[in-house]
Amino acid sequence: MTARQSVFSTHLGLPYGEVSLTVDPKGPAVSLGARPTPSVADVRDAVREAIACAVDSPPLERMARGVRRVVVVLADATRRLPQGPMLEAVLERLDGLEVTLLVGGGLHGPSPVEALGLPASALGRWPIHQHDGRDRRSLVDLGPLSRSPALDSSWVAGQVSLGLADVLRKPRLRGLYGRLFRGLLAARAAAVNRLWVNRLCAEADLIVALGQITPHFLTGYSGGIKAVVPGAAGRATIVGNHLKILHASARPGLVEGNVVRAELEESVSLLPPIFIVNVVPAANGGPAAVVAGHPVGAHRSGVEVARSIYEIETPRAEAVIVGAAHPRTLNLYQLLKVLPAAASVVRPGGGICVAGPCPGGLGASTLLRQILFPCYMEALLPPRVELLLLSGLPARLANSALPFRAVASLDEAVARLRGRAGADGLLAVMDGSGPIVPLTDGLRPETPAQAKLVQ
């Protein structure tokens, strides 16, 4: 069954940054979230075991033989993983080597070191660098990434037609740039991308990358090579890759055949040897499993575990409230990654309230206003769905960014959603901390063009 619990007029918990809010749904409601799964007893031991049983890769100790410079790529503050014990277990295998720690923040900006969860034993012993994808001086061009056959001239022409039709159908100013220039964006997405990567990674003898595997709105599932590319990649590479958001295969749950992930994984052949250590978070946030090894093979092993946790059969609902825990709610850009799951559950004419404090403001405001929402997320929404935003953002800023109506309280959000859903309509309260992949009506994503029934 998809829902954790189906109830009538009871109170349900909603994660909201560092706290949990209580929702009084005022009618039929269902709680949706990842499938409860036990966490590993000891993270450090689980990482040691995963490293010893590396997938599609020699053990880390053997890969480290004869090398001098090792770069360990860390997750930045927008990711929540037990990085301390993970790093300690990795450094045990790298004793005596020249180790550099690199925070792979892509275009997120620097993260406070104290927010990275690093062990005290590593602080001061190993140099820590913050990657900045905008700093051309810190980047090396490793060459072209081959063009995806799915992004041909006919696809670009199709995007031009979609953009023009969208402008005629929705001639409002908000998001007009993205719709009007959809064809130009598609042409840029179809062009051959180049791999610009942090010099430390390019010149390393071995890269060890830490990360986590959860559903991701662009790459199907996060983790794997993503820690390095885009985590330690240059702005041109990241933008060129992210523009493939326009392709139908760029969606949660779809890994094989996903053009965004496929391009990222092409970079493996251009980079020094890479060994990943990825956790698969349980519903409670602790690691349910750890995988290690090759950035593709080990990632796929972790994805199978993640599917058993995050791919959930769900009912349709007239309204959805989706919240998330820190750090998913650092800014609006990160928070909106919960929207695709809600969009696949809500019925036409319903409503969605996205909830998170967003202390960091909008995040990537240009990407939000001009590309991410008008070209991708808006297209996921069923017709006539009202969007509400409960956040710490000033109402004027929230309303100017996207077609959301800012609400001042959870009670106001429920009242508006219940007005659309009706007294007997179903309200889904969703935990988006690790966004689920709703298998609405029993359908599971398989390829961009089709889905099949879950057996």
C-alpha positions as CSV (number, residue, x, y, z in Angstrom):
1,M,0.0,0.0,0.0
2,T,1.3,3.4,-0.8
3,A,0.3,5.5,2.1
4,R,1.7,5.2,5.6
5,Q,-1.8,5.9,7.0
6,S,-5.1,6.9,5.7
7,V,-7.1,8.9,8.2
8,F,-10.0,11.3,8.6
9,S,-9.7,14.6,10.5
10,T,-6.6,13.7,12.6
11,H,-3.3,15.5,12.9
12,L,-0.3,14.6,10.8
13,G,3.4,15.6,11.0
14,L,5.0,17.8,8.4
15,P,8.8,18.3,8.3
16,Y,9.7,22.0,8.1
17,G,13.5,22.6,8.1
18,E,14.8,21.9,11.6
19,V,11.3,21.4,13.2
20,S,8.1,19.4,12.5
21,L,4.7,21.1,12.1
22,T,1.3,19.5,12.9
23,V,-1.2,19.5,10.1
24,D,-5.0,19.4,10.9
25,P,-6.3,18.3,7.5
26,K,-10.0,19.1,8.2
27,G,-11.1,16.1,6.3
28,P,-9.8,12.9,4.6
29,A,-6.0,12.8,4.6
30,V,-3.1,10.5,3.8
31,S,0.5,10.6,4.9
32,L,3.0,9.8,2.2
33,G,6.7,9.2,2.6
34,A,9.6,6.9,2.1
35,R,9.1,3.3,3.2
36,P,10.3,2.7,6.8
37,T,13.6,0.9,6.8
38,P,16.0,0.2,9.6
39,S,19.3,2.1,9.7
40,V,22.7,0.4,9.9
41,A,23.9,-0.1,13.4
42,D,27.4,1.5,12.9
43,V,28.1,3.7,9.9
44,R,31.9,3.4,10.1
45,D,31.7,-0.4,10.1
46,A,29.1,-0.4,7.3
47,V,31.5,1.8,5.2
48,R,34.4,-0.5,5.9
49,E,32.4,-3.5,4.8
50,A,31.2,-1.8,1.6
51,I,34.8,-0.8,0.8
52,A,36.0,-4.3,1.3
53,C,33.2,-5.6,-1.0
54,A,33.6,-2.9,-3.7
55,V,31.2,-3.2,-6.7
56,D,32.9,-3.5,-10.1
57,S,36.1,-2.2,-8.7
58,P,39.2,-3.3,-6.9
59,P,39.3,-2.6,-3.2
60,L,40.3,0.9,-2.3
61,E,43.6,-0.2,-0.8
62,R,44.6,-1.8,-4.0
63,M,43.6,1.2,-6.0
64,A,45.7,3.4,-3.7
65,R,48.9,1.4,-4.2
66,G,51.6,3.3,-5.9
67,V,49.6,6.6,-6.0
68,R,50.7,9.8,-4.4
69,R,47.9,12.4,-4.7
70,V,44.4,11.5,-3.6
71,V,41.5,13.9,-3.7
72,V,38.5,13.1,-1.5
73,V,35.4,14.9,-2.8
74,L,33.0,15.8,0.0
75,A,29.3,16.7,-0.1
76,D,28.5,20.3,0.6
77,A,26.1,21.7,3.2
78,T,23.0,21.1,0.9
79,R,23.4,17.3,1.4
80,R,22.7,15.4,4.6
81,L,24.9,12.4,5.1
82,P,27.0,10.9,7.9
83,Q,30.2,12.4,6.4
84,G,32.3,12.1,9.5
85,P,32.3,8.4,10.0
86,M,32.3,7.9,6.2
87,L,35.5,10.0,5.9
88,E,37.2,8.3,8.8
89,A,36.7,4.9,7.3
90,V,38.0,6.1,3.9
91,L,41.1,7.7,5.4
92,E,42.0,4.5,7.2
93,R,42.6,3.0,3.7
94,L,44.6,6.0,2.6
95,D,47.2,6.2,5.4
96,G,50.5,7.6,4.3
97,L,49.2,9.2,1.1
98,E,49.0,12.9,0.2
99,V,45.3,13.5,0.7
100,T,43.4,16.7,-0.2
101,L,39.7,17.3,0.8
102,L,37.6,19.1,-1.8
103,V,34.1,20.3,-1.0
104,G,32.1,19.6,-4.2
105,G,29.5,22.4,-4.1
106,G,29.2,22.9,-7.9
107,L,27.6,26.4,-8.2
108,H,26.2,26.4,-4.7
109,G,28.9,28.6,-3.2
110,P,31.1,27.8,-0.2
111,S,29.9,25.8,2.7
112,P,30.8,26.5,6.3
113,V,33.3,23.8,7.4
114,E,31.4,23.3,10.6
115,A,28.3,22.4,8.6
116,L,30.1,19.5,6.8
117,G,30.1,17.1,9.7
118,L,33.8,16.3,9.4
119,P,35.6,14.4,12.2
120,A,37.8,16.4,14.4
121,S,40.7,14.1,13.4
122,A,40.5,15.4,9.9
123,L,40.3,19.1,10.7
124,G,43.7,20.7,10.6
125,R,45.4,17.6,9.3
126,W,44.3,17.6,5.7
127,P,43.9,20.7,3.5
128,I,40.3,21.5,2.8
129,H,39.4,23.4,-0.4
130,Q,36.0,24.7,-1.5
131,H,35.2,24.2,-5.1
132,D,33.8,27.2,-7.1
133,G,32.5,26.3,-10.5
134,R,32.7,30.0,-11.5
135,D,36.5,30.3,-10.9
136,R,38.0,29.6,-14.3
137,R,41.5,29.7,-12.8
138,S,40.8,26.6,-10.7
139,L,39.5,24.6,-13.7
140,V,41.0,22.3,-16.3
141,D,39.4,21.4,-19.7
142,L,39.5,17.7,-20.1
143,G,37.8,17.6,-23.5
144,P,34.4,17.1,-25.1
145,L,31.6,14.9,-23.9
146,S,29.9,13.3,-26.9
147,R,26.5,14.5,-28.0
148,S,23.6,12.4,-26.9
149,P,21.8,10.8,-29.9
150,A,18.5,11.7,-28.2
151,L,19.2,15.4,-28.6
152,D,19.1,15.8,-32.4
153,S,17.8,18.5,-34.7
154,S,14.3,17.2,-34.7
155,W,14.2,17.3,-30.9
156,V,15.4,20.9,-31.0
157,A,12.7,21.8,-33.5
158,G,10.1,20.2,-31.2
159,Q,11.3,22.3,-28.3
160,V,10.9,25.5,-30.5
161,S,7.3,24.5,-31.3
162,L,6.6,23.8,-27.6
163,G,8.0,27.1,-26.6
164,L,6.0,29.1,-29.2
165,A,2.8,27.2,-28.3
166,D,3.4,27.9,-24.6
167,V,3.9,31.6,-25.2
168,L,0.6,31.8,-27.1
169,R,-1.2,29.8,-24.5
170,K,0.3,31.5,-21.4
171,P,1.2,35.1,-22.5
172,R,2.0,36.3,-19.0
173,L,5.3,37.9,-18.2
174,R,6.4,35.5,-15.5
175,G,8.6,32.9,-17.0
176,L,8.2,34.4,-20.5
177,Y,12.0,34.3,-21.2
178,G,12.2,30.6,-20.6
179,R,9.2,29.7,-22.8
180,L,10.2,32.2,-25.6
181,F,13.8,31.0,-25.7
182,R,13.1,27.3,-25.2
183,G,14.4,26.5,-28.6
184,L,17.7,28.4,-28.0
185,L,18.1,26.6,-24.7
186,A,17.4,23.2,-26.5
187,A,20.0,24.0,-29.1
188,R,22.6,24.7,-26.3
189,A,21.6,21.5,-24.6
190,A,22.1,19.5,-27.9
191,A,25.5,21.1,-28.5
192,V,28.6,19.1,-27.5
193,N,29.4,19.8,-23.9
194,R,32.9,20.0,-22.5
195,L,34.3,18.7,-19.2
196,W,35.7,21.5,-17.2
197,V,36.7,20.1,-13.8
198,N,38.5,21.3,-10.7
199,R,42.3,21.2,-11.2
200,L,42.8,19.1,-8.0
201,C,40.6,16.4,-9.5
202,A,42.2,16.6,-12.9
203,E,45.7,16.2,-11.5
204,A,44.9,13.6,-8.9
205,D,46.1,10.0,-9.1
206,L,42.9,8.8,-7.4
207,I,39.5,10.4,-6.6
208,V,37.4,9.2,-3.8
209,A,33.9,10.6,-3.8
210,L,31.4,10.6,-0.9
211,G,27.7,11.0,-1.6
212,Q,24.1,9.7,-1.1
213,I,21.5,8.0,-3.3
214,T,18.0,9.5,-3.2
215,P,15.5,10.3,-6.0
216,H,16.7,13.2,-8.1
217,F,14.5,15.4,-10.3
218,L,17.1,15.5,-13.2
219,T,19.3,12.4,-13.0
220,G,16.7,9.8,-11.7
221,Y,18.7,9.2,-8.6
222,S,21.5,11.2,-7.0
223,G,24.9,9.8,-6.1
224,G,27.6,8.1,-8.1
225,I,29.6,10.5,-10.4
226,K,27.4,13.5,-9.3
227,A,29.8,14.2,-6.4
228,V,32.6,15.0,-9.0
229,V,30.5,16.1,-12.0
230,P,28.7,18.5,-11.4
231,G,30.0,18.7,-7.8
232,A,33.6,19.7,-8.8
233,A,32.8,20.8,-12.4
234,G,32.9,24.2,-14.0
235,R,30.0,26.5,-14.7
236,A,29.9,25.8,-18.5
237,T,29.8,22.1,-17.9
238,I,27.1,22.3,-15.3
239,V,24.9,24.6,-17.3
240,G,25.3,22.6,-20.5
241,N,24.3,19.5,-18.6
242,H,21.4,21.0,-16.7
243,L,19.8,22.4,-19.8
244,K,19.1,18.8,-20.8
245,I,16.3,19.2,-18.2
246,L,14.1,19.9,-21.3
247,H,14.4,16.2,-22.4
248,A,11.6,13.8,-21.4
249,S,14.1,11.4,-19.8
250,A,15.2,13.9,-17.2
251,R,12.9,12.9,-14.4
252,P,12.8,11.3,-11.0
253,G,13.3,7.5,-10.9
254,L,14.6,7.1,-14.4
255,V,18.3,6.2,-14.5
256,E,19.0,4.1,-17.6
257,G,18.3,6.2,-20.7
258,N,18.3,9.5,-18.8
259,V,20.3,11.9,-21.0
260,V,21.4,14.1,-18.0
261,R,22.9,11.2,-16.1
262,A,24.3,9.6,-19.3
263,E,26.4,12.7,-20.0
264,L,27.6,12.9,-16.4
265,E,28.8,9.3,-16.6
266,E,30.7,9.9,-19.8
267,S,33.1,12.0,-17.7
268,V,34.3,8.9,-15.9
269,S,36.4,7.9,-18.9
270,L,38.1,11.4,-18.9
271,L,38.9,11.6,-15.2
272,P,41.5,9.8,-13.1
273,P,40.3,6.6,-11.4
274,I,37.3,7.2,-9.2
275,F,36.1,5.2,-6.2
276,I,32.7,6.2,-4.7
277,V,31.3,5.6,-1.2
278,N,27.5,6.3,-1.2
279,V,24.9,5.9,1.5
280,V,21.3,5.2,0.8
281,P,19.3,7.1,3.5
282,A,16.5,5.4,5.3
283,A,13.2,7.2,5.9
284,N,14.5,8.4,9.3
285,G,17.5,10.0,7.7
286,G,20.1,7.4,8.9
287,P,21.8,5.3,6.3
288,A,19.9,2.1,5.4
289,A,22.8,0.8,3.3
290,V,26.3,1.7,2.0
291,V,27.7,0.9,-1.4
292,A,31.2,1.5,-2.7
293,G,33.3,0.9,-5.8
294,H,33.0,2.0,-9.4
295,P,31.0,5.3,-9.9
296,V,28.5,3.5,-12.3
297,G,28.4,-0.1,-11.1
298,A,28.3,0.7,-7.4
299,H,25.8,3.5,-8.0
300,R,23.4,1.1,-9.7
301,S,23.7,-1.4,-6.8
302,G,22.7,1.5,-4.5
303,V,19.8,2.6,-6.7
304,E,18.2,-0.9,-6.4
305,V,18.2,-0.4,-2.6
306,A,16.9,3.1,-3.0
307,R,14.0,2.0,-5.2
308,S,12.8,-0.3,-2.4
309,I,12.6,2.7,-0.1
310,Y,11.5,5.6,-2.2
311,E,9.4,4.2,-5.0
312,I,5.9,4.1,-3.4
313,E,2.5,3.3,-4.8
314,T,0.4,6.3,-4.1
315,P,-3.3,7.3,-4.5
316,R,-4.4,10.4,-6.4
317,A,-5.2,13.4,-4.1
318,E,-7.2,16.6,-4.6
319,A,-4.5,18.5,-2.6
320,V,-1.0,18.0,-1.4
321,I,1.1,19.6,1.3
322,V,4.8,18.8,0.9
323,G,7.5,19.8,3.4
324,A,11.1,18.7,4.0
325,A,13.8,18.7,6.6
326,H,17.0,20.6,6.6
327,P,19.1,20.9,4.4
328,R,16.5,20.4,1.7
329,T,15.0,23.7,2.8
330,L,18.1,25.9,2.7
331,N,16.7,27.9,-0.2
332,L,13.8,27.9,-2.6
333,Y,15.9,26.3,-5.4
334,Q,16.6,23.2,-3.2
335,L,13.1,23.1,-1.8
336,L,11.5,23.0,-5.2
337,K,13.1,19.6,-5.8
338,V,10.1,18.2,-3.8
339,L,7.6,19.5,-6.3
340,P,7.8,16.8,-9.0
341,A,6.6,14.2,-6.6
342,A,3.7,16.3,-5.4
343,A,2.8,17.1,-9.1
344,S,2.5,13.5,-9.9
345,V,0.0,12.9,-7.1
346,V,-2.3,15.9,-7.3
347,R,-5.4,15.8,-9.5
348,P,-6.2,18.5,-12.1
349,G,-7.8,21.5,-10.5
350,G,-6.3,20.7,-7.1
351,G,-3.7,22.5,-5.0
352,I,-0.1,22.0,-3.8
353,C,1.5,23.8,-0.8
354,V,5.3,23.6,-0.7
355,A,6.6,24.2,2.8
356,G,10.2,25.1,4.0
357,P,11.9,28.0,5.8
358,C,14.4,28.9,3.0
359,P,16.8,30.9,5.1
360,G,19.1,31.2,2.1
361,G,16.5,33.0,0.0
362,L,15.8,32.0,-3.6
363,G,19.0,30.2,-4.4
364,A,19.7,30.2,-8.1
365,S,17.1,32.9,-8.8
366,T,17.8,33.2,-12.6
367,L,17.6,29.5,-13.1
368,L,14.4,29.4,-11.1
369,R,12.6,32.2,-13.0
370,Q,13.8,31.6,-16.5
371,I,14.5,27.9,-16.9
372,L,13.7,25.5,-14.1
373,F,10.1,26.4,-13.5
374,P,8.8,27.6,-16.9
375,C,10.6,24.9,-18.9
376,Y,10.4,22.0,-16.5
377,M,8.4,22.0,-13.4
378,E,5.4,23.9,-14.7
379,A,5.1,21.3,-17.4
380,L,4.8,18.6,-14.8
381,L,1.7,20.1,-13.2
382,P,-1.8,19.0,-14.1
383,P,-4.1,21.7,-15.4
384,R,-5.5,24.4,-13.1
385,V,-3.4,23.5,-10.1
386,E,-2.9,26.3,-7.5
387,L,0.5,26.6,-6.0
388,L,1.0,27.8,-2.4
389,L,4.3,28.5,-0.6
390,L,4.7,28.5,3.2
391,S,8.2,29.8,3.9
392,G,10.3,32.3,5.7
393,L,10.7,34.4,2.5
394,P,9.1,37.8,2.4
395,A,5.8,37.5,0.6
396,R,6.8,40.0,-2.1
397,L,10.0,38.1,-2.9
398,A,8.2,34.7,-2.9
399,N,5.4,36.0,-5.2
400,S,7.9,37.7,-7.6
401,A,9.9,34.5,-8.0
402,L,7.4,32.0,-9.3
403,P,3.6,31.6,-9.7
404,F,3.2,30.7,-6.0
405,R,0.8,32.4,-3.6
406,A,2.5,33.0,-0.3
407,V,0.6,31.9,2.8
408,A,1.4,33.1,6.3
409,S,0.5,29.9,8.2
410,L,-0.2,26.2,7.8
411,D,-3.8,26.8,8.8
412,E,-4.2,29.3,5.9
413,A,-2.7,26.7,3.5
414,V,-5.0,24.0,4.7
415,A,-8.0,26.3,4.4
416,R,-7.2,27.2,0.8
417,L,-6.4,23.6,-0.2
418,R,-9.6,22.3,1.5
419,G,-11.5,24.9,-0.4
420,R,-10.3,23.4,-3.7
421,A,-10.4,19.8,-2.5
422,G,-13.9,20.0,-1.0
423,A,-14.9,18.5,2.3
424,D,-14.6,14.9,1.1
425,G,-11.4,15.4,-1.1
426,L,-8.2,13.7,-0.1
427,L,-5.4,15.8,1.2
428,A,-1.9,14.2,1.0
429,V,0.7,15.3,3.5
430,M,4.1,14.4,2.0
431,D,7.6,14.2,3.5
432,G,9.9,15.4,0.8
433,S,13.1,15.2,2.7
434,G,14.1,12.3,0.5
435,P,11.6,12.9,-2.3
436,I,9.6,9.8,-3.0
437,V,9.0,8.5,-6.6
438,P,5.2,8.1,-6.5
439,L,4.0,5.1,-8.5
440,T,0.6,6.7,-9.1
441,D,-1.9,4.2,-10.4
442,G,0.7,1.5,-10.1
443,L,2.9,2.9,-12.9
444,R,6.7,2.9,-12.7
445,P,9.0,5.0,-14.8
446,E,10.9,2.8,-17.3
447,T,11.8,4.8,-20.4
448,P,10.9,8.3,-21.5
449,A,8.2,7.0,-23.7
450,Q,6.5,4.4,-21.6
451,A,5.8,3.0,-18.2
452,K,4.8,-0.5,-17.1
453,L,2.7,-1.9,-14.3
454,V,4.5,-2.9,-11.1
455,Q,4.5,-6.6,-10.8
